[in-house]
Amino acid sequence: WMEDAGLGLMLWEGEFEGVPSQWLRWCDRQGQLIPTGAEGREIERQGREIERQGREIERQGREAERQRAESEHQRAERLAEHLRAIGVNPDEI
């Protein structure tokens, strides 16, 4: 453990650059592995994909709300037409 740097080394079993083995890996004070450059890039890529999916979900939600509002508007127009047909002015109600 390197107190001044807040870094330590730990044994890790896994694959690095295509070679499965037991490796020394950097870790933080909580024992969490510090990602390698490739792992960090993959984490960033996944984060961007999650953000993209979130934006798509928001877009779909806005579109669903727009369609709901349009449907309600059309329903209100049909009701107003029906009232006019029976001699009631919906603007005076």
N, CA, C and O atoms as a Tinker XYZ file with bonds, in Angstrom:
   372  protein
     1  N      0.849000   -1.178000    0.000000    73     2
     2  CA     0.000000    0.000000    0.000000    64     1     3
     3  C      0.890000    1.235000    0.000000    63     2     4     5
     4  O      1.866000    1.296000    0.748000    81     3
     5  N      0.562000    2.219000   -0.832000    73     3     6
     6  CA     1.300000    3.479000   -0.885000    64     5     7
     7  C      0.375000    4.568000   -0.349000    63     6     8     9
     8  O     -0.447000    5.125000   -1.076000    81     7
     9  N      0.527000    4.850000    0.910000    73     7    10
    10  CA    -0.371000    5.764000    1.615000    64     9    11
    11  C     -0.416000    7.137000    0.968000    63    10    12    13
    12  O     -1.495000    7.690000    0.759000    81    11
    13  N      0.747000    7.690000    0.650000    73    11    14
    14  CA     0.792000    9.038000    0.084000    64    13    15
    15  C      0.039000    9.131000   -1.238000    63    14    16    17
    16  O     -0.604000   10.143000   -1.516000    81    15
    17  N      0.114000    8.093000   -2.046000    73    15    18
    18  CA    -0.548000    8.105000   -3.348000    64    17    19
    19  C     -1.994000    7.638000   -3.251000    63    18    20    21
    20  O     -2.780000    7.861000   -4.172000    81    19
    21  N     -2.355000    6.989000   -2.140000    73    19    22
    22  CA    -3.708000    6.451000   -2.010000    64    21    23
    23  C     -3.941000    5.277000   -2.946000    63    22    24    25
    24  O     -5.066000    5.017000   -3.371000    81    23
    25  N     -2.857000    4.569000   -3.261000    73    23    26
    26  CA    -2.940000    3.428000   -4.173000    64    25    27
    27  C     -2.323000    2.198000   -3.529000    63    26    28    29
    28  O     -1.426000    2.285000   -2.690000    81    27
    29  N     -2.835000    1.058000   -3.949000    73    27    30
    30  CA    -2.269000   -0.201000   -3.496000    64    29    31
    31  C     -2.212000   -1.177000   -4.648000    63    30    32    33
    32  O     -2.727000   -0.922000   -5.736000    81    31
    33  N     -1.574000   -2.299000   -4.383000    73    31    34
    34  CA    -1.537000   -3.390000   -5.350000    64    33    35
    35  C     -2.274000   -4.573000   -4.759000    63    34    36    37
    36  O     -2.209000   -4.822000   -3.555000    81    35
    37  N     -2.972000   -5.296000   -5.610000    73    35    38
    38  CA    -3.673000   -6.489000   -5.158000    64    37    39
    39  C     -3.555000   -7.566000   -6.232000    63    38    40    41
    40  O     -3.340000   -7.266000   -7.407000    81    39
    41  N     -3.696000   -8.801000   -5.824000    73    39    42
    42  CA    -3.713000   -9.891000   -6.793000    64    41    43
    43  C     -5.078000   -9.956000   -7.447000    63    42    44    45
    44  O     -6.108000   -9.819000   -6.787000    81    43
    45  N     -5.069000  -10.163000   -8.732000    73    43    46
    46  CA    -6.302000  -10.236000   -9.513000    64    45    47
    47  C     -6.156000  -11.357000  -10.514000    63    46    48    49
    48  O     -5.133000  -11.460000  -11.191000    81    47
    49  N     -7.157000  -12.188000  -10.613000    73    47    50
    50  CA    -7.133000  -13.260000  -11.589000    64    49    51
    51  C     -8.082000  -12.914000  -12.707000    63    50    52    53
    52  O     -9.268000  -12.671000  -12.486000    81    51
    53  N     -7.548000  -12.893000  -13.909000    73    51    54
    54  CA    -8.367000  -12.552000  -15.060000    64    53    55
    55  C     -7.521000  -12.487000  -16.312000    63    54    56    57
    56  O     -6.378000  -12.943000  -16.345000    81    55
    57  N     -8.112000  -11.910000  -17.338000    73    55    58
    58  CA    -7.438000  -11.835000  -18.625000    64    57    59
    59  C     -6.982000  -10.404000  -18.887000    63    58    60    61
    60  O     -7.763000   -9.459000  -18.770000    81    59
    61  N     -5.719000  -10.260000  -19.241000    73    59    62
    62  CA    -5.162000   -8.957000  -19.591000    64    61    63
    63  C     -4.436000   -9.111000  -20.921000    63    62    64    65
    64  O     -3.547000   -9.949000  -21.071000    81    63
    65  N     -4.834000   -8.287000  -21.875000    73    63    66
    66  CA    -4.266000   -8.317000  -23.227000    64    65    67
    67  C     -4.277000   -9.731000  -23.806000    63    66    68    69
    68  O     -3.328000  -10.180000  -24.447000    81    67
    69  N     -5.397000  -10.408000  -23.550000    73    67    70
    70  CA    -5.609000  -11.742000  -24.123000    64    69    71
    71  C     -4.937000  -12.872000  -23.375000    63    70    72    73
    72  O     -4.992000  -14.018000  -23.822000    81    71
    73  N     -4.304000  -12.587000  -22.249000    73    71    74
    74  CA    -3.588000  -13.624000  -21.503000    64    73    75
    75  C     -4.268000  -13.825000  -20.147000    63    74    76    77
    76  O     -4.244000  -12.935000  -19.297000    81    75
    77  N     -4.880000  -15.011000  -19.950000    73    75    78
    78  CA    -5.482000  -15.285000  -18.647000    64    77    79
    79  C     -4.383000  -15.671000  -17.648000    63    78    80    81
    80  O     -3.536000  -16.513000  -17.947000    81    79
    81  N     -4.402000  -15.060000  -16.475000    73    79    82
    82  CA    -3.393000  -15.345000  -15.467000    64    81    83
    83  C     -3.774000  -14.641000  -14.173000    63    82    84    85
    84  O     -4.851000  -14.057000  -14.051000    81    83
    85  N     -2.869000  -14.712000  -13.222000    73    83    86
    86  CA    -3.016000  -13.937000  -11.999000    64    85    87
    87  C     -2.076000  -12.740000  -12.140000    63    86    88    89
    88  O     -0.904000  -12.888000  -12.484000    81    87
    89  N     -2.615000  -11.554000  -11.866000    73    87    90
    90  CA    -1.878000  -10.321000  -12.119000    64    89    91
    91  C     -1.875000   -9.453000  -10.876000    63    90    92    93
    92  O     -2.728000   -9.592000  -10.000000    81    91
    93  N     -0.895000   -8.549000  -10.814000    73    91    94
    94  CA    -0.936000   -7.474000   -9.837000    64    93    95
    95  C     -1.705000   -6.331000  -10.467000    63    94    96    97
    96  O     -1.435000   -5.937000  -11.602000    81    95
    97  N     -2.663000   -5.800000   -9.725000    73    95    98
    98  CA    -3.468000   -4.683000  -10.235000    64    97    99
    99  C     -3.477000   -3.573000   -9.209000    63    98   100   101
   100  O     -3.428000   -3.817000   -8.004000    81    99
   101  N     -3.541000   -2.331000   -9.712000    73    99   102
   102  CA    -3.691000   -1.172000   -8.847000    64   101   103
   103  C     -5.101000   -1.163000   -8.266000    63   102   104   105
   104  O     -6.059000   -1.569000   -8.924000    81   103
   105  N     -5.213000   -0.698000   -7.038000    73   103   106
   106  CA    -6.528000   -0.567000   -6.409000    64   105   107
   107  C     -6.547000    0.720000   -5.580000    63   106   108   109
   108  O     -5.504000    1.294000   -5.266000    81   107
   109  N     -7.754000    1.152000   -5.238000    73   107   110
   110  CA    -7.899000    2.353000   -4.414000    64   109   111
   111  C     -7.994000    1.957000   -2.936000    63   110   112   113
   112  O     -7.836000    0.787000   -2.588000    81   111
   113  N     -8.252000    2.940000   -2.077000    73   111   114
   114  CA    -8.307000    2.698000   -0.632000    64   113   115
   115  C     -9.388000    1.693000   -0.241000    63   114   116   117
   116  O     -9.258000    0.984000    0.757000    81   115
   117  N    -10.457000    1.640000   -1.041000    73   115   118
   118  CA   -11.555000    0.718000   -0.741000    64   117   119
   119  C    -11.332000   -0.667000   -1.350000    63   118   120   121
   120  O    -12.192000   -1.539000   -1.232000    81   119
   121  N    -10.191000   -0.872000   -1.995000    73   119   122
   122  CA    -9.901000   -2.164000   -2.617000    64   121   123
   123  C    -10.542000   -2.336000   -3.984000    63   122   124   125
   124  O    -10.574000   -3.442000   -4.522000    81   123
   125  N    -11.055000   -1.246000   -4.549000    73   123   126
   126  CA   -11.664000   -1.304000   -5.880000    64   125   127
   127  C    -10.563000   -1.225000   -6.939000    63   126   128   129
   128  O     -9.676000   -0.374000   -6.865000    81   127
   129  N    -10.632000   -2.111000   -7.910000    73   127   130
   130  CA    -9.640000   -2.097000   -8.985000    64   129   131
   131  C     -9.682000   -0.777000   -9.737000    63   130   132   133
   132  O    -10.753000   -0.210000   -9.953000    81   131
   133  N     -8.533000   -0.301000  -10.127000    73   131   134
   134  CA    -8.455000    0.867000  -10.995000    64   133   135
   135  C     -8.413000    0.328000  -12.421000    63   134   136   137
   136  O     -7.530000   -0.461000  -12.758000    81   135
   137  N     -9.359000    0.748000  -13.262000    73   135   138
   138  CA    -9.439000    0.179000  -14.613000    64   137   139
   139  C     -8.168000    0.426000  -15.432000    63   138   140   141
   140  O     -7.518000    1.465000  -15.316000    81   139
   141  N     -7.843000   -0.555000  -16.253000    73   139   142
   142  CA    -6.779000   -0.362000  -17.232000    64   141   143
   143  C     -7.290000    0.613000  -18.284000    63   142   144   145
   144  O     -8.472000    0.956000  -18.289000    81   143
   145  N     -6.417000    1.059000  -19.168000    73   143   146
   146  CA    -6.856000    1.976000  -20.224000    64   145   147
   147  C     -7.987000    1.396000  -21.047000    63   146   148   149
   148  O     -8.967000    2.086000  -21.326000    81   147
   149  N     -7.866000    0.127000  -21.442000    73   147   150
   150  CA    -8.909000   -0.518000  -22.258000    64   149   151
   151  C    -10.205000   -0.643000  -21.468000    63   150   152   153
   152  O    -11.285000   -0.411000  -22.011000    81   151
   153  N    -10.109000   -1.007000  -20.188000    73   151   154
   154  CA   -11.312000   -1.118000  -19.364000    64   153   155
   155  C    -11.969000    0.248000  -19.192000    63   154   156   157
   156  O    -13.193000    0.364000  -19.241000    81   155
   157  N    -11.157000    1.272000  -18.993000    73   155   158
   158  CA   -11.693000    2.622000  -18.845000    64   157   159
   159  C    -12.418000    3.070000  -20.094000    63   158   160   161
   160  O    -13.486000    3.677000  -20.012000    81   159
   161  N    -11.841000    2.773000  -21.263000    73   159   162
   162  CA   -12.505000    3.135000  -22.525000    64   161   163
   163  C    -13.818000    2.381000  -22.683000    63   162   164   165
   164  O    -14.798000    2.943000  -23.173000    81   163
   165  N    -13.850000    1.117000  -22.275000    73   163   166
   166  CA   -15.078000    0.329000  -22.371000    64   165   167
   167  C    -16.137000    0.876000  -21.419000    63   166   168   169
   168  O    -17.315000    0.947000  -21.770000    81   167
   169  N    -15.722000    1.258000  -20.226000    73   167   170
   170  CA   -16.661000    1.855000  -19.265000    64   169   171
   171  C    -17.232000    3.148000  -19.838000    63   170   172   173
   172  O    -18.434000    3.396000  -19.739000    81   171
   173  N    -16.371000    3.974000  -20.439000    73   171   174
   174  CA   -16.833000    5.217000  -21.060000    64   173   175
   175  C    -17.794000    4.930000  -22.212000    63   174   176   177
   176  O    -18.807000    5.614000  -22.360000    81   175
   177  N    -17.479000    3.918000  -23.029000    73   175   178
   178  CA   -18.355000    3.559000  -24.149000    64   177   179
   179  C    -19.722000    3.120000  -23.627000    63   178   180   181
   180  O    -20.756000    3.515000  -24.165000    81   179
   181  N    -19.717000    2.307000  -22.581000    73   179   182
   182  CA   -20.980000    1.855000  -21.996000    64   181   183
   183  C    -21.758000    3.035000  -21.419000    63   182   184   185
   184  O    -22.982000    3.096000  -21.539000    81   183
   185  N    -21.049000    3.963000  -20.796000    73   183   186
   186  CA   -21.707000    5.151000  -20.259000    64   185   187
   187  C    -22.359000    5.975000  -21.355000    63   186   188   189
   188  O    -23.480000    6.457000  -21.194000    81   187
   189  N    -21.658000    6.135000  -22.472000    73   187   190
   190  CA   -22.236000    6.879000  -23.598000    64   189   191
   191  C    -23.466000    6.162000  -24.156000    63   190   192   193
   192  O    -24.447000    6.805000  -24.532000    81   191
   193  N    -23.410000    4.837000  -24.208000    73   191   194
   194  CA   -24.550000    4.064000  -24.714000    64   193   195
   195  C    -25.746000    4.202000  -23.773000    63   194   196   197
   196  O    -26.883000    4.339000  -24.227000    81   195
   197  N    -25.495000    4.167000  -22.485000    73   195   198
   198  CA   -26.576000    4.343000  -21.506000    64   197   199
   199  C    -27.190000    5.727000  -21.651000    63   198   200   201
   200  O    -28.412000    5.869000  -21.608000    81   199
   201  N    -26.355000    6.751000  -21.823000    73   199   202
   202  CA   -26.865000    8.111000  -22.030000    64   201   203
   203  C    -27.692000    8.199000  -23.304000    63   202   204   205
   204  O    -28.741000    8.842000  -23.323000    81   203
   205  N    -27.218000    7.547000  -24.377000    73   203   206
   206  CA   -27.951000    7.549000  -25.648000    64   205   207
   207  C    -29.311000    6.892000  -25.460000    63   206   208   209
   208  O    -30.325000    7.403000  -25.935000    81   207
   209  N    -29.329000    5.761000  -24.768000    73   207   210
   210  CA   -30.597000    5.068000  -24.524000    64   209   211
   211  C    -31.533000    5.929000  -23.680000    63   210   212   213
   212  O    -32.741000    5.957000  -23.918000    81   211
   213  N    -30.978000    6.626000  -22.701000    73   211   214
   214  CA   -31.795000    7.518000  -21.875000    64   213   215
   215  C    -32.420000    8.622000  -22.705000    63   214   216   217
   216  O    -33.596000    8.945000  -22.535000    81   215
   217  N    -31.624000    9.212000  -23.619000    73   215   218
   218  CA   -32.168000   10.261000  -24.489000    64   217   219
   219  C    -33.259000    9.701000  -25.393000    63   218   220   221
   220  O    -34.253000   10.378000  -25.654000    81   219
   221  N    -33.085000    8.475000  -25.870000    73   219   222
   222  CA   -34.099000    7.856000  -26.738000    64   221   223
   223  C    -35.387000    7.601000  -25.956000    63   222   224   225
   224  O    -36.484000    7.820000  -26.471000    81   223
   225  N    -35.252000    7.145000  -24.730000    73   223   226
   226  CA   -36.435000    6.914000  -23.888000    64   225   227
   227  C    -37.161000    8.231000  -23.637000    63   226   228   229
   228  O    -38.389000    8.288000  -23.692000    81   227
   229  N    -36.399000    9.291000  -23.360000    73   227   230
   230  CA   -37.018000   10.610000  -23.164000    64   229   231
   231  C    -37.734000   11.064000  -24.433000    63   230   232   233
   232  O    -38.842000   11.596000  -24.364000    81   231
   233  N    -37.102000   10.857000  -25.595000    73   231   234
   234  CA   -37.710000   11.248000  -26.866000    64   233   235
   235  C    -39.012000   10.481000  -27.075000    63   234   236   237
   236  O    -40.022000   11.059000  -27.475000    81   235
   237  N    -38.984000    9.182000  -26.805000    73   235   238
   238  CA   -40.183000    8.371000  -26.953000    64   237   239
   239  C    -41.281000    8.834000  -26.007000    63   238   240   241
   240  O    -42.457000    8.852000  -26.368000    81   239
   241  N    -40.887000    9.210000  -24.788000    73   239   242
   242  CA   -41.872000    9.719000  -23.834000    64   241   243
   243  C    -42.516000   11.009000  -24.321000    63   242   244   245
   244  O    -43.726000   11.195000  -24.196000    81   243
   245  N    -41.690000   11.908000  -24.883000    73   243   246
   246  CA   -42.234000   13.163000  -25.422000    64   245   247
   247  C    -43.168000   12.874000  -26.591000    63   246   248   249
   248  O    -44.215000   13.507000  -26.720000    81   247
   249  N    -42.796000   11.925000  -27.439000    73   247   250
   250  CA   -43.640000   11.585000  -28.584000    64   249   251
   251  C    -44.958000   10.982000  -28.114000    63   250   252   253
   252  O    -46.014000   11.305000  -28.659000    81   251
   253  N    -44.911000   10.111000  -27.110000    73   251   254
   254  CA   -46.142000    9.517000  -26.571000    64   253   255
   255  C    -47.038000   10.607000  -25.978000    63   254   256   257
   256  O    -48.256000   10.572000  -26.150000    81   255
   257  N    -46.436000   11.569000  -25.283000    73   255   258
   258  CA   -47.213000   12.672000  -24.704000    64   257   259
   259  C    -47.824000   13.527000  -25.809000    63   258   260   261
   260  O    -48.975000   13.951000  -25.703000    81   259
   261  N    -47.060000   13.782000  -26.868000    73   259   262
   262  CA   -47.579000   14.555000  -27.996000    64   261   263
   263  C    -48.767000   13.836000  -28.631000    63   262   264   265
   264  O    -49.779000   14.461000  -28.948000    81   263
   265  N    -48.641000   12.523000  -28.814000    73   263   266
   266  CA   -49.736000   11.748000  -29.405000    64   265   267
   267  C    -50.958000   11.745000  -28.491000    63   266   268   269
   268  O    -52.089000   11.836000  -28.970000    81   267
   269  N    -50.739000   11.640000  -27.175000    73   267   270
   270  CA   -51.860000   11.663000  -26.233000    64   269   271
   271  C    -52.578000   13.013000  -26.301000    63   270   272   273
   272  O    -53.807000   13.074000  -26.312000    81   271
   273  N    -51.795000   14.087000  -26.345000    73   271   274
   274  CA   -52.393000   15.426000  -26.419000    64   273   275
   275  C    -53.160000   15.593000  -27.722000    63   274   276   277
   276  O    -54.248000   16.169000  -27.729000    81   275
   277  N    -52.612000   15.099000  -28.816000    73   275   278
   278  CA   -53.304000   15.190000  -30.110000    64   277   279
   279  C    -54.604000   14.400000  -30.076000    63   278   280   281
   280  O    -55.623000   14.855000  -30.595000    81   279
   281  N    -54.574000   13.226000  -29.470000    73   279   282
   282  CA   -55.776000   12.406000  -29.345000    64   281   283
   283  C    -56.846000   13.120000  -28.515000    63   282   284   285
   284  O    -58.024000   13.112000  -28.873000    81   283
   285  N    -56.430000   13.734000  -27.411000    73   283   286
   286  CA   -57.365000   14.474000  -26.573000    64   285   287
   287  C    -57.941000   15.677000  -27.329000    63   286   288   289
   288  O    -59.125000   15.989000  -27.207000    81   287
   289  N    -57.098000   16.338000  -28.100000    73   287   290
   290  CA   -57.562000   17.475000  -28.897000    64   289   291
   291  C    -58.619000   17.020000  -29.913000    63   290   292   293
   292  O    -59.658000   17.659000  -30.077000    81   291
   293  N    -58.329000   15.904000  -30.588000    73   291   294
   294  CA   -59.288000   15.381000  -31.565000    64   293   295
   295  C    -60.592000   14.980000  -30.888000    63   294   296   297
   296  O    -61.673000   15.203000  -31.434000    81   295
   297  N    -60.494000   14.394000  -29.708000    73   295   298
   298  CA   -61.702000   14.000000  -28.971000    64   297   299
   299  C    -62.521000   15.245000  -28.614000    63   298   300   301
   300  O    -63.745000   15.250000  -28.745000    81   299
   301  N    -61.837000   16.291000  -28.164000    73   299   302
   302  CA   -62.530000   17.532000  -27.810000    64   301   303
   303  C    -63.196000   18.141000  -29.043000    63   302   304   305
   304  O    -64.313000   18.650000  -28.956000    81   303
   305  N    -62.526000   18.092000  -30.175000    73   303   306
   306  CA   -63.104000   18.614000  -31.426000    64   305   307
   307  C    -64.353000   17.826000  -31.817000    63   306   308   309
   308  O    -65.352000   18.417000  -32.227000    81   307
   309  N    -64.306000   16.486000  -31.693000    73   307   310
   310  CA   -65.480000   15.661000  -32.016000    64   309   311
   311  C    -66.644000   15.989000  -31.091000    63   310   312   313
   312  O    -67.791000   16.076000  -31.530000    81   311
   313  N    -66.344000   16.169000  -29.818000    73   311   314
   314  CA   -67.383000   16.519000  -28.854000    64   313   315
   315  C    -67.990000   17.881000  -29.196000    63   314   316   317
   316  O    -69.208000   18.048000  -29.146000    81   315
   317  N    -67.155000   18.843000  -29.539000    73   315   318
   318  CA   -67.645000   20.170000  -29.909000    64   317   319
   319  C    -68.524000   20.079000  -31.154000    63   318   320   321
   320  O    -69.566000   20.731000  -31.217000    81   319
   321  N    -68.123000   19.286000  -32.140000    73   319   322
   322  CA   -68.928000   19.107000  -33.349000    64   321   323
   323  C    -70.286000   18.494000  -33.016000    63   322   324   325
   324  O    -71.317000   18.897000  -33.556000    81   323
   325  N    -70.263000   17.508000  -32.111000    73   323   326
   326  CA   -71.521000   16.859000  -31.713000    64   325   327
   327  C    -72.436000   17.879000  -31.014000    63   326   328   329
   328  O    -73.636000   17.923000  -31.285000    81   327
   329  N    -71.877000   18.682000  -30.131000    73   327   330
   330  CA   -72.683000   19.693000  -29.441000    64   329   331
   331  C    -73.274000   20.689000  -30.437000    63   330   332   333
   332  O    -74.442000   21.063000  -30.326000    81   331
   333  N    -72.476000   21.116000  -31.401000    73   331   334
   334  CA   -72.988000   22.042000  -32.418000    64   333   335
   335  C    -74.121000   21.392000  -33.205000    63   334   336   337
   336  O    -75.099000   22.054000  -33.553000    81   335
   337  N    -73.988000   20.080000  -33.489000    73   335   338
   338  CA   -75.002000   19.370000  -34.269000    64   337   339
   339  C    -76.330000   19.307000  -33.526000    63   338   340   341
   340  O    -77.383000   19.240000  -34.161000    81   339
   341  N    -76.305000   19.326000  -32.216000    73   339   342
   342  CA   -77.564000   19.292000  -31.458000    64   341   343
   343  C    -77.987000   20.689000  -30.996000    63   342   344   345
   344  O    -78.901000   20.843000  -30.186000    81   343
   345  N    -77.295000   21.704000  -31.534000    73   343   346
   346  CA   -77.707000   23.075000  -31.298000    64   345   347
   347  C    -77.088000   23.731000  -30.074000    63   346   348   349
   348  O    -77.596000   24.750000  -29.606000    81   347
   349  N    -76.023000   23.184000  -29.553000    73   347   350
   350  CA   -75.370000   23.770000  -28.391000    64   349   351
   351  C    -74.032000   24.360000  -28.858000    63   350   352   353
   352  O    -73.246000   23.695000  -29.534000    81   351
   353  N    -73.796000   25.611000  -28.486000    73   351   354
   354  CA   -72.533000   26.249000  -28.828000    64   353   355
   355  C    -71.527000   25.933000  -27.728000    63   354   356   357
   356  O    -71.660000   26.450000  -26.618000    81   355
   357  N    -70.508000   25.086000  -28.006000    73   355   358
   358  CA   -69.587000   24.688000  -26.944000    64   357   359
   359  C    -68.746000   25.858000  -26.419000    63   358   360   361
   360  O    -68.208000   25.780000  -25.315000    81   359
   361  N    -68.629000   26.930000  -27.189000    73   359   362
   362  CA   -67.857000   28.082000  -26.726000    64   361   363
   363  C    -68.603000   28.883000  -25.678000    63   362   364   365
   364  O    -68.002000   29.724000  -25.009000    81   363
   365  N    -69.909000   28.643000  -25.516000    73   363   366
   366  CA   -70.684000   29.372000  -24.532000    64   365   367
   367  C    -70.922000   28.570000  -23.259000    63   366   368   369
   368  O    -71.594000   29.043000  -22.343000    81   367
   369  N    -70.386000   27.381000  -23.200000    73   367   370
   370  CA   -70.609000   26.530000  -22.024000    64   369   371
   371  C    -69.575000   26.862000  -20.960000    63   370   372
   372  O    -69.579000   26.262000  -19.886000    81   371
